Amino acid sequence: MALQPGLQFEFRYEVPRKALVPVLFDDIEAARALPPVLATGYMAGIMECACLDAIRPHTDWPAQQSVGTLVSFSHLAATVAGDTVTVRGTLVGVEGRKLVFEVEAHDGAEKIAEGRHERVLIDAARFREKVAAKAQRQGLALE
């Protein structure tokens, strides 16, 4: 199945406690004092996962996967643990291996985020080989 602009999707995710700023960044002193709300970086990850989930049935998964290359989201409102985030999006562009999405997220009360996301389709085995070679050159172990 080929990916085409116009693909629409919806993704739901219950916010876990680990996604709250003081918990996620518990090793950063200043972050531990912040309100217990969904971290912007985690919210971006939820929106990325929504796009990933939407395209997976249209790829040769798991041999063909995708990686995020651009996130441009506005975080508009705070969300607490236990609330469900609903991401709605549209694939608006397919440029070779690059996929462009417009997305927005709502919690139980209001719109919490909106923006644009880009992903690139990859050959998973080749990508893993490149990452392993890079880690080896740097003397680092892969998890």
DSSP file with accessible surface (Angstrom, degrees, kcal/mol):
  #  RESIDUE AA STRUCTURE BP1 BP2  ACC     N-H-->O    O-->H-N    N-H-->O    O-->H-N    TCO  KAPPA ALPHA  PHI   PSI    X-CA   Y-CA   Z-CA
    1    1 A M              0   0  178      0, 0.0     2,-0.3     0, 0.0    59,-0.0   0.000 360.0 360.0 360.0 127.5    0.0    0.0    0.0
    2    2 A A        -     0   0   70      1,-0.1     2,-0.4    57,-0.0    57,-0.1  -0.616 360.0-117.4 -87.7 142.9    1.5    3.3   -1.0
    3    3 A L        -     0   0   19     -2,-0.3    -1,-0.1    55,-0.2    52,-0.0  -0.652  38.4-177.7 -77.9 130.8    1.4    6.3    1.3
    4    4 A Q    >   -     0   0  124     -2,-0.4     3,-1.4    89,-0.0    87,-0.2  -0.971  33.2 -98.8-130.4 144.0   -0.6    9.2   -0.1
    5    5 A P  T 3  S+     0   0   68      0, 0.0    87,-0.2     0, 0.0     3,-0.1  -0.279 105.6  50.5 -54.9 145.7   -1.4   12.7    1.1
    6    6 A G  T 3   +     0   0   47     85,-3.6     2,-0.2     1,-0.4    86,-0.1   0.189  68.4 143.0 106.3 -14.5   -4.8   12.9    2.7
    7    7 A L    <   -     0   0   41     -3,-1.4    84,-2.7    84,-0.3    -1,-0.4  -0.422  33.9-162.9 -58.9 122.6   -4.3    9.9    5.0
    8    8 A Q  E     +A   90   0A 146     82,-0.2     2,-0.3    -2,-0.2    82,-0.2  -0.838  12.4 172.9-111.2 151.2   -6.1   10.9    8.2
    9    9 A F  E     -A   89   0A  29     80,-2.2    80,-2.1    -2,-0.3     2,-0.3  -0.968  22.7-151.7-152.8 163.5   -5.7    9.3   11.6
   10   10 A E  E     -A   88   0A  86     -2,-0.3     2,-0.4    78,-0.2    78,-0.2  -0.992  13.9-175.6-139.7 141.3   -6.5    9.4   15.3
   11   11 A F  E     -A   87   0A  38     76,-2.3    76,-3.3    -2,-0.3     2,-0.4  -1.000   8.6-156.1-140.8 134.4   -4.4    8.1   18.2
   12   12 A R  E     +A   86   0A 150     -2,-0.4     2,-0.3    74,-0.2    74,-0.2  -0.923  13.2 175.4-116.3 143.7   -5.2    8.0   21.9
   13   13 A Y  E     -A   85   0A  68     72,-2.3    72,-3.4    -2,-0.4     2,-0.5  -0.973  25.2-137.8-149.3 125.4   -2.7    7.9   24.7
   14   14 A E  E     -A   84   0A 129     -2,-0.3    70,-0.2    70,-0.3    69,-0.1  -0.742  32.2-119.7 -84.7 126.1   -3.3    8.0   28.5
   15   15 A V        -     0   0    1     68,-2.9    67,-3.1    -2,-0.5     2,-0.1  -0.497  29.2-150.3 -70.4 118.0   -0.7   10.3   30.1
   16   16 A P    >   -     0   0   36      0, 0.0     3,-1.8     0, 0.0     4,-0.2  -0.473  25.4-111.6 -84.6 161.6    1.4    8.3   32.6
   17   17 A R  G >  S+     0   0  174      1,-0.3     3,-2.1     2,-0.2     6,-0.2   0.865 114.9  67.0 -58.3 -35.6    3.0    9.7   35.7
   18   18 A K  G 3  S+     0   0  126      1,-0.3    -1,-0.3     5,-0.1    -3,-0.0   0.681  92.2  63.2 -63.0 -14.1    6.5    9.2   34.1
   19   19 A A  G <  S+     0   0    0     -3,-1.8    20,-2.6     4,-0.1    -1,-0.3   0.508  78.7 107.0 -88.3  -3.6    5.6   11.9   31.5
   20   20 A L  B X> S-E   38   0B  12     -3,-2.1     4,-3.3    18,-0.2     3,-1.0  -0.516  80.0-118.0 -80.2 142.8    5.2   14.7   34.1
   21   21 A V  H 3> S+     0   0   22     16,-2.6     4,-2.4    14,-0.3    -1,-0.1   0.885 110.5  45.5 -48.7 -54.6    8.0   17.3   34.1
   22   22 A P  H 34 S+     0   0   24      0, 0.0    -1,-0.3     0, 0.0     6,-0.1   0.785 120.0  41.7 -67.3 -21.7    9.3   16.7   37.7
   23   23 A V  H X4 S+     0   0   40     -3,-1.0     3,-1.3    -6,-0.2    -2,-0.2   0.911 114.9  47.9 -86.3 -47.1    9.3   12.9   37.2
   24   24 A L  H 3< S+     0   0   63     -4,-3.3     3,-0.2     1,-0.3    -3,-0.2   0.891 124.0  33.3 -60.4 -40.2   10.7   12.8   33.7
   25   25 A F  T >< S+     0   0   79     -4,-2.4     3,-2.2    -5,-0.4    -1,-0.3  -0.231  74.0 139.2-111.7  44.9   13.5   15.2   34.6
   26   26 A D  T <   +     0   0   96     -3,-1.3    -1,-0.2     1,-0.3    -2,-0.1   0.679  68.1  62.5 -66.6 -13.5   14.0   14.1   38.2
   27   27 A D  T 3  S+     0   0  125     -3,-0.2     2,-0.6    -4,-0.1    -1,-0.3   0.430  89.7  78.1 -91.0   2.6   17.8   14.4   37.7
   28   28 A I  S <> S-     0   0   84     -3,-2.2     4,-1.5     1,-0.2     3,-0.5  -0.948  73.1-150.3-113.9 113.9   17.6   18.1   37.0
   29   29 A E  H  > S+     0   0  151     -2,-0.6     4,-0.6     1,-0.2     3,-0.5   0.886  93.7  49.6 -52.5 -48.0   17.1   20.2   40.1
   30   30 A A  H >4 S+     0   0   76      1,-0.2     3,-0.9     2,-0.2     4,-0.3   0.878 108.3  54.3 -62.7 -36.0   15.1   23.0   38.6
   31   31 A A  H >4 S+     0   0    9     -3,-0.5     3,-1.5     1,-0.2    -1,-0.2   0.827  96.1  66.1 -69.2 -30.5   12.7   20.6   36.9
   32   32 A R  H 3< S+     0   0  128     -4,-1.5    -1,-0.2    -3,-0.5    -2,-0.2   0.759 100.3  52.1 -63.4 -22.1   11.9   18.9   40.2
   33   33 A A  T << S+     0   0   89     -3,-0.9    -1,-0.3    -4,-0.6    -2,-0.2   0.516  89.8 101.8 -91.4  -5.3   10.3   22.1   41.4
   34   34 A L  S <  S-     0   0   91     -3,-1.5    -3,-0.0    -4,-0.3     0, 0.0  -0.341  86.1 -82.7 -78.9 161.2    8.0   22.5   38.3
   35   35 A P        -     0   0   79      0, 0.0     2,-2.2     0, 0.0   -14,-0.3  -0.251  45.2-105.9 -61.0 149.4    4.3   21.7   38.3
   36   36 A P  S    S+     0   0   83      0, 0.0    45,-0.4     0, 0.0     2,-0.3  -0.467  74.1 128.9 -79.5  75.2    3.4   18.0   37.7
   37   37 A V        -     0   0   38     -2,-2.2   -16,-2.6    43,-0.1    43,-0.2  -0.849  69.6 -71.0-126.0 163.3    2.1   18.4   34.1
   38   38 A L  B     -E   20   0B   3     41,-2.9   -18,-0.2    -2,-0.3    41,-0.2  -0.300  54.5-120.9 -55.5 125.4    2.9   16.7   30.8
   39   39 A A     >  -     0   0    1    -20,-2.6     4,-2.6     1,-0.1     5,-0.2  -0.459  12.3-129.0 -70.4 140.5    6.4   17.6   29.6
   40   40 A T  H  > S+     0   0   84      1,-0.2     4,-2.5     2,-0.2     5,-0.2   0.905 108.8  52.3 -57.8 -43.1    6.5   19.3   26.2
   41   41 A G  H  > S+     0   0   53      1,-0.2     4,-1.8     2,-0.2    -1,-0.2   0.885 110.2  48.1 -62.5 -37.2    9.2   16.9   25.0
   42   42 A Y  H  > S+     0   0   46      2,-0.2     4,-2.2   -23,-0.2    -1,-0.2   0.898 109.0  53.8 -69.1 -39.9    7.0   13.9   26.0
   43   43 A M  H  X S+     0   0    1     -4,-2.6     4,-2.2     1,-0.2    -2,-0.2   0.929 106.8  52.0 -60.3 -41.6    4.0   15.5   24.3
   44   44 A A  H  X S+     0   0   15     -4,-2.5     4,-2.5     1,-0.2    -1,-0.2   0.909 108.0  52.6 -60.9 -38.9    6.1   15.8   21.1
   45   45 A G  H  X S+     0   0   24     -4,-1.8     4,-2.7     2,-0.2    -1,-0.2   0.892 106.1  52.3 -64.3 -38.9    6.9   12.1   21.4
   46   46 A I  H  X S+     0   0    5     -4,-2.2     4,-2.0     2,-0.2    -1,-0.2   0.933 110.7  48.0 -61.6 -42.6    3.2   11.2   21.7
   47   47 A M  H  X S+     0   0    1     -4,-2.2     4,-1.7     1,-0.2    -2,-0.2   0.891 111.0  50.8 -68.5 -36.7    2.5   13.2   18.5
   48   48 A E  H  X S+     0   0   57     -4,-2.5     4,-2.5     1,-0.2    -1,-0.2   0.926 109.3  50.9 -61.7 -46.2    5.4   11.5   16.8
   49   49 A C  H  X S+     0   0   64     -4,-2.7     4,-2.9     1,-0.2    -2,-0.2   0.848 105.0  57.3 -62.7 -33.6    4.1    8.1   17.8
   50   50 A A  H  X S+     0   0    1     -4,-2.0     4,-1.9     2,-0.2    -1,-0.2   0.928 109.6  44.4 -61.7 -43.3    0.7    9.0   16.5
   51   51 A C  H  X S+     0   0    0     -4,-1.7     4,-1.8     2,-0.2    -2,-0.2   0.919 113.5  50.6 -67.3 -42.8    2.2    9.6   13.0
   52   52 A L  H  X S+     0   0   49     -4,-2.5     4,-1.7     1,-0.2    -2,-0.2   0.938 110.7  49.1 -58.7 -47.5    4.3    6.4   13.3
   53   53 A D  H  < S+     0   0   70     -4,-2.9    -1,-0.2     1,-0.2    -2,-0.2   0.876 108.8  54.6 -61.9 -36.5    1.2    4.4   14.2
   54   54 A A  H  < S+     0   0   14     -4,-1.9    -1,-0.2     1,-0.2    -2,-0.2   0.862 114.0  38.2 -68.0 -36.2   -0.7    5.9   11.3
   55   55 A I  H >< S+     0   0    2     -4,-1.8     3,-2.2    -3,-0.2    -1,-0.2   0.698  91.7  88.0 -91.0 -18.8    1.8    4.9    8.6
   56   56 A R  G >< S+     0   0  106     -4,-1.7     3,-1.8     1,-0.3     5,-0.5   0.878  86.2  52.8 -51.4 -44.0    2.8    1.5    9.9
   57   57 A P  G 3  S+     0   0   94      0, 0.0    -1,-0.3     0, 0.0    -2,-0.1   0.706 108.1  54.3 -65.9 -13.7    0.0   -0.4    8.1
   58   58 A H  G <  S+     0   0   44     -3,-2.2     2,-0.3    -4,-0.1    -2,-0.2   0.245 102.8  67.5-102.8   9.2    1.2    1.3    4.8
   59   59 A T  S <  S-     0   0   23     -3,-1.8     2,-1.6    -4,-0.2     4,-0.1  -0.769  95.5-100.1-121.4 171.8    4.8    0.2    5.1
   60   60 A D    >>  -     0   0  115     -2,-0.3     4,-2.4     5,-0.1     3,-0.8  -0.492  64.7-139.5 -88.1  61.8    6.7   -3.1    4.9
   61   61 A W  T 34 S+     0   0   98     -2,-1.6     4,-0.1    -5,-0.5    -5,-0.0  -0.449  71.4  13.9 -67.0 137.4    6.9   -3.2    8.7
   62   62 A P  T 34 S+     0   0   83      0, 0.0    -1,-0.3     0, 0.0    62,-0.2  -0.988 128.6  50.3 -94.6   1.0    9.2   -4.1   10.4
   63   63 A A  T <4 S+     0   0   51     -3,-0.8    61,-2.9     1,-0.2     2,-0.6   0.892 115.5  46.0 -66.0 -38.2   11.8   -4.0    7.5
   64   64 A Q  E  < S+B  123   0A  65     -4,-2.4    59,-0.2    59,-0.2     2,-0.2  -0.929  76.0 153.6-106.6 123.1   10.7   -0.5    6.5
   65   65 A Q  E     -B  122   0A  34     57,-2.1    57,-2.9    -2,-0.6     2,-0.3  -0.591  31.2-124.4-128.6-167.9   10.3    2.0    9.4
   66   66 A S  E     -B  121   0A   9     55,-0.3     2,-0.4    -2,-0.2    55,-0.2  -0.988   9.2-154.3-144.6 153.9   10.5    5.7    9.8
   67   67 A V  E     -B  120   0A  40     53,-2.1    53,-2.5    -2,-0.3     2,-0.2  -0.960  28.0-109.9-125.9 147.7   12.4    8.2   12.0
   68   68 A G  E     +B  119   0A  32     -2,-0.4    51,-0.3    51,-0.2     3,-0.1  -0.540  35.0 168.7 -75.6 138.6   11.4   11.7   13.0
   69   69 A T  E     +     0   0A  78     49,-2.6     2,-0.3     1,-0.4    50,-0.2   0.502  65.2  26.0-124.9 -14.4   13.4   14.5   11.4
   70   70 A L  E     -B  118   0A  69     48,-1.4    48,-2.3     2,-0.0     2,-0.4  -0.953  51.8-178.6-153.1 131.6   11.4   17.6   12.3
   71   71 A V  E     +B  117   0A  69     -2,-0.3     2,-0.3    46,-0.2    46,-0.2  -0.999   7.8 168.5-126.5 128.4    9.0   18.5   15.1
   72   72 A S  E     +B  116   0A  74     44,-2.4    44,-2.5    -2,-0.4     2,-0.4  -0.765  21.9 151.4-138.9  86.3    7.4   21.9   15.1
   73   73 A F  E     -B  115   0A  37     -2,-0.3     2,-0.5    42,-0.2    42,-0.2  -0.940  39.1-141.3-122.0 144.1    4.7   21.9   17.7
   74   74 A S  E     -B  114   0A  65     40,-3.1    40,-1.5    -2,-0.4     2,-0.8  -0.900  16.0-145.4 -98.6 130.1    3.1   24.6   19.9
   75   75 A H  E     +B  113   0A  54     -2,-0.5    38,-0.3    38,-0.2     3,-0.1  -0.877  25.7 173.1 -96.4 110.6    2.3   23.4   23.4
   76   76 A L        +     0   0   87     36,-2.9     2,-0.3    -2,-0.8    37,-0.2   0.682  52.4  14.5 -98.9 -24.7   -0.9   25.3   24.2
   77   77 A A  S    S-     0   0   16     35,-1.1    -1,-0.2    33,-0.1     2,-0.2  -0.996  74.3-101.9-155.3 153.6   -2.2   23.9   27.5
   78   78 A A        -     0   0   59     -2,-0.3     2,-0.3    -3,-0.1   -39,-0.1  -0.468  30.8-166.3 -78.8 147.7   -1.2   21.8   30.5
   79   79 A T        -     0   0    1    -41,-0.2   -41,-2.9    -2,-0.2     2,-0.2  -0.989   8.0-144.2-134.3 142.9   -2.3   18.2   30.9
   80   80 A V    >   -     0   0   84     -2,-0.3     3,-1.6   -43,-0.2   -65,-0.2  -0.619  33.8 -80.8-106.2 164.2   -2.1   16.0   34.0
   81   81 A A  T 3  S+     0   0   41    -45,-0.4    -1,-0.1     1,-0.2     3,-0.1  -0.301 114.0  31.6 -60.7 143.1   -1.4   12.3   34.5
   82   82 A G  T 3  S+     0   0   43    -67,-3.1    -1,-0.2     1,-0.4     2,-0.1   0.130  90.1 117.1  94.3 -20.9   -4.4   10.1   33.9
   83   83 A D    <   -     0   0   45     -3,-1.6   -68,-2.9   -68,-0.1     2,-0.5  -0.464  65.9-122.5 -76.0 153.9   -5.9   12.3   31.2
   84   84 A T  E     -A   14   0A  53    -70,-0.2     2,-0.5    -2,-0.1   -70,-0.3  -0.881  17.4-151.5-101.6 126.7   -6.2   10.9   27.7
   85   85 A V  E     -A   13   0A   1    -72,-3.4   -72,-2.3    -2,-0.5     2,-0.6  -0.835   7.3-160.3 -94.6 130.0   -4.5   12.8   24.9
   86   86 A T  E     -AC  12 106A  16     20,-3.0    20,-2.3    -2,-0.5     2,-0.5  -0.962   4.8-163.0-112.1 119.6   -6.2   12.4   21.5
   87   87 A V  E     -AC  11 105A   0    -76,-3.3   -76,-2.3    -2,-0.6     2,-0.4  -0.901   5.8-173.3-103.2 129.3   -4.0   13.2   18.5
   88   88 A R  E     +AC  10 104A 101     16,-2.7    16,-2.3    -2,-0.5     2,-0.3  -0.969  16.7 160.5-119.0 138.8   -5.6   13.8   15.1
   89   89 A G  E     -AC   9 103A   6    -80,-2.1   -80,-2.2    -2,-0.4     2,-0.4  -0.959  30.1-143.8-153.1 170.2   -3.6   14.3   12.0
   90   90 A T  E     -AC   8 102A  40     12,-2.4    12,-2.4    -2,-0.3     2,-0.8  -0.999  23.8-127.9-138.5 134.3   -3.3   14.3    8.3
   91   91 A L  E     + C   0 101A   0    -84,-2.7   -85,-3.6    -2,-0.4   -84,-0.3  -0.764  34.9 173.5 -76.9 112.8   -0.4   13.2    6.1
   92   92 A V  E     +     0   0A  52      8,-2.6     2,-0.3    -2,-0.8     9,-0.2   0.584  55.4  27.5-103.2 -13.6   -0.1   16.4    3.9
   93   93 A G  E     - C   0 100A  10      7,-1.7     7,-2.8   -89,-0.1     2,-0.4  -0.985  46.0-171.9-153.3 141.1    3.0   15.6    1.9
   94   94 A V  E     + C   0  99A  51     -2,-0.3     2,-0.5     5,-0.2     5,-0.2  -0.970  14.3 171.8-129.5 111.7    5.0   12.7    0.5
   95   95 A E  E >   - C   0  98A 109      3,-3.0     3,-2.1    -2,-0.4     2,-0.4  -0.838  65.7 -66.1-123.4  88.3    8.3   13.8   -1.0
   96   96 A G  T 3  S-     0   0   68     -2,-0.5    -1,-0.0     1,-0.3    25,-0.0  -0.522 120.2 -12.9  66.0-119.8   10.2   10.7   -1.9
   97   97 A R  T 3  S+     0   0  153     -2,-0.4    24,-2.3    -3,-0.1     2,-0.4   0.574 118.4  99.1 -87.7  -9.5   11.0    9.1    1.5
   98   98 A K  E <   -CD  95 120A  62     -3,-2.1    -3,-3.0    22,-0.2     2,-0.4  -0.660  54.7-165.2 -85.9 132.3   10.0   12.2    3.4
   99   99 A L  E     -CD  94 119A   0     20,-3.4    20,-2.2    -2,-0.4     2,-0.5  -0.953   2.7-158.7-116.7 133.5    6.5   12.3    5.0
  100  100 A V  E     -CD  93 118A   1     -7,-2.8    -8,-2.6    -2,-0.4    -7,-1.7  -0.957  11.6-173.5-118.9 129.1    5.0   15.6    6.2
  101  101 A F  E     -CD  91 117A   0     16,-3.2    16,-2.2    -2,-0.5     2,-0.5  -0.911  20.2-152.4-121.6 146.3    2.1   15.7    8.8
  102  102 A E  E     +CD  90 116A 102    -12,-2.4   -12,-2.4    -2,-0.3     2,-0.3  -0.977  32.8 173.7-110.4 130.4   -0.1   18.3   10.3
  103  103 A V  E     -CD  89 115A   9     12,-2.7    12,-2.4    -2,-0.5     2,-0.3  -0.941  21.0-174.0-138.0 155.8   -1.3   17.3   13.8
  104  104 A E  E     -CD  88 114A  65    -16,-2.3   -16,-2.7    -2,-0.3     2,-0.4  -0.979  11.9-151.2-146.0 153.3   -3.2   18.5   16.8
  105  105 A A  E     -CD  87 113A   0      8,-2.8     7,-2.9    -2,-0.3     8,-1.7  -0.975   8.4-172.4-129.4 143.8   -3.7   17.1   20.2
  106  106 A H  E     -CD  86 111A  45    -20,-2.3   -20,-3.0    -2,-0.4     5,-0.2  -0.958   7.3-157.7-129.3 146.8   -6.6   17.5   22.7
  107  107 A D        -     0   0   17      3,-2.5   -22,-0.1    -2,-0.3   -28,-0.0  -0.354  54.7 -72.2-103.3-163.7   -6.9   16.3   26.3
  108  108 A G  S    S+     0   0   68      1,-0.2     3,-0.1    -2,-0.2   -23,-0.1   0.686 130.7  29.0 -65.3 -13.9  -10.3   15.8   28.0
  109  109 A A  S    S-     0   0   86      1,-0.3     2,-0.3     0, 0.0    -1,-0.2   0.746 121.3 -15.2-116.9 -33.9  -10.8   19.6   28.2
  110  110 A E  S    S-     0   0  102    -33,-0.0    -3,-2.5     0, 0.0     2,-0.3  -0.969  77.1 -64.1-163.3 172.7   -9.1   21.5   25.4
  111  111 A K  E     + D   0 106A  70     -2,-0.3    -5,-0.3    -5,-0.2     3,-0.1  -0.565  43.1 177.4 -70.5 129.6   -6.6   21.6   22.5
  112  112 A I  E     +     0   0A   0     -7,-2.9   -36,-2.9    -2,-0.3   -35,-1.1   0.606  57.9   7.7-111.3 -16.3   -3.2   21.2   24.0
  113  113 A A  E     +BD  75 105A   0     -8,-1.7    -8,-2.8   -38,-0.3    -1,-0.3  -0.991  51.7 176.4-162.2 156.0   -0.9   21.2   21.0
  114  114 A E  E     +BD  74 104A  75    -40,-1.5   -40,-3.1    -2,-0.3     2,-0.3  -0.974  28.0  93.3-157.3 155.1   -0.7   21.7   17.2
  115  115 A G  E     -BD  73 103A  25    -12,-2.4   -12,-2.7    -2,-0.3     2,-0.3  -0.999  58.0 -54.9 161.1-155.5    1.9   21.7   14.6
  116  116 A R  E     -BD  72 102A  94    -44,-2.5   -44,-2.4    -2,-0.3     2,-0.3  -0.913  33.0-172.0-128.5 146.7    3.9   19.9   11.9
  117  117 A H  E     -BD  71 101A   0    -16,-2.2   -16,-3.2    -2,-0.3     2,-0.4  -0.998   5.3-160.5-141.8 140.3    6.0   16.8   11.9
  118  118 A E  E     -BD  70 100A  33    -48,-2.3   -49,-2.6    -2,-0.3   -48,-1.4  -0.969   9.4-179.5-122.4 141.8    8.3   15.2    9.3
  119  119 A R  E     -BD  68  99A  14    -20,-2.2   -20,-3.4    -2,-0.4     2,-0.4  -0.942  15.9-144.2-131.6 155.4    9.4   11.6    9.2
  120  120 A V  E     -BD  67  98A  27    -53,-2.5   -53,-2.1    -2,-0.3   -22,-0.2  -0.983  20.7-123.6-122.8 132.2   11.7    9.8    6.7
  121  121 A L  E     -B   66   0A  19    -24,-2.3     2,-0.3    -2,-0.4   -55,-0.3  -0.518  37.0-174.1 -71.6 138.2   11.2    6.2    5.7
  122  122 A I  E     -B   65   0A  17    -57,-2.9   -57,-2.1    -2,-0.2     2,-0.8  -0.929  36.1-114.1-132.2 158.0   14.2    4.0    6.4
  123  123 A D  E  >  -B   64   0A  72     -2,-0.3     4,-2.6   -59,-0.2   -59,-0.2  -0.853  34.4-149.7 -86.0 111.8   15.5    0.5    5.8
  124  124 A A  H  > S+     0   0    7    -61,-2.9     4,-2.6    -2,-0.8     5,-0.2   0.883  89.7  48.9 -58.8 -43.1   15.6   -0.7    9.4
  125  125 A A  H  > S+     0   0   57    -62,-0.4     4,-2.2     2,-0.2    -1,-0.2   0.936 113.4  46.3 -64.7 -45.7   18.5   -3.1    9.1
  126  126 A R  H  > S+     0   0  142      2,-0.2     4,-2.1     1,-0.2    -1,-0.2   0.916 112.8  50.6 -63.7 -40.7   20.7   -0.6    7.2
  127  127 A F  H  X S+     0   0   85     -4,-2.6     4,-2.3     1,-0.2    -2,-0.2   0.936 109.8  49.8 -63.2 -45.2   19.9    2.1    9.8
  128  128 A R  H  X S+     0   0  152     -4,-2.6     4,-2.6     1,-0.2    -1,-0.2   0.885 108.8  53.3 -61.7 -39.4   20.7   -0.2   12.7
  129  129 A E  H  X S+     0   0  137     -4,-2.2     4,-2.4     2,-0.2    -1,-0.2   0.919 109.3  48.5 -61.0 -43.5   24.0   -1.1   11.1
  130  130 A K  H  X S+     0   0  139     -4,-2.1     4,-2.2     2,-0.2    -2,-0.2   0.910 112.5  48.2 -63.7 -42.0   24.9    2.6   10.8
  131  131 A V  H  X S+     0   0   58     -4,-2.3     4,-2.6     2,-0.2    -2,-0.2   0.923 111.7  49.7 -65.8 -42.2   24.0    3.3   14.4
  132  132 A A  H  X S+     0   0   40     -4,-2.6     4,-2.5     1,-0.2    -2,-0.2   0.916 111.0  49.5 -63.7 -42.0   26.0    0.3   15.6
  133  133 A A  H  X S+     0   0   39     -4,-2.4     4,-2.4     2,-0.2    -1,-0.2   0.908 111.3  49.4 -63.7 -40.8   29.1    1.4   13.6
  134  134 A K  H  X S+     0   0  118     -4,-2.2     4,-1.6     2,-0.2    -2,-0.2   0.937 111.4  48.7 -63.7 -45.7   28.8    4.9   15.0
  135  135 A A  H  <>S+     0   0   12     -4,-2.6     5,-3.1     1,-0.2     4,-0.4   0.916 111.3  50.5 -60.9 -41.7   28.5    3.7   18.6
  136  136 A Q  H ><5S+     0   0  161     -4,-2.5     3,-1.4     1,-0.2    -1,-0.2   0.915 107.3  52.8 -63.9 -44.0   31.5    1.4   18.0
  137  137 A R  H 3<5S+     0   0  184     -4,-2.4    -1,-0.2     1,-0.3    -2,-0.2   0.835 113.5  45.0 -58.4 -31.8   33.6    4.3   16.6
  138  138 A Q  T 3<5S-     0   0  120     -4,-1.6    -1,-0.3    -5,-0.2    -2,-0.2   0.418 114.8-116.6 -93.0   0.0   32.8    6.3   19.8
  139  139 A G  T < 5 +     0   0   69     -3,-1.4     2,-0.3    -4,-0.4    -3,-0.2   0.810  69.1 138.2  69.9  30.5   33.4    3.3   22.1
  140  140 A L      < -     0   0  105     -5,-3.1     2,-0.4    -6,-0.2    -1,-0.2  -0.806  49.6-129.7-110.6 151.4   29.8    3.3   23.2
  141  141 A A        -     0   0   94     -2,-0.3     2,-0.3    -3,-0.1    -9,-0.0  -0.778  19.4-127.8 -97.8 140.9   27.5    0.3   23.9
  142  142 A L              0   0  103     -2,-0.4   -10,-0.0     1,-0.1   -11,-0.0  -0.649 360.0 360.0 -82.5 145.3   24.0    0.1   22.4
  143  143 A E              0   0  237     -2,-0.3    -1,-0.1     0, 0.0     0, 0.0  -0.422 360.0 360.0 -73.6 360.0   21.2   -0.6   24.8
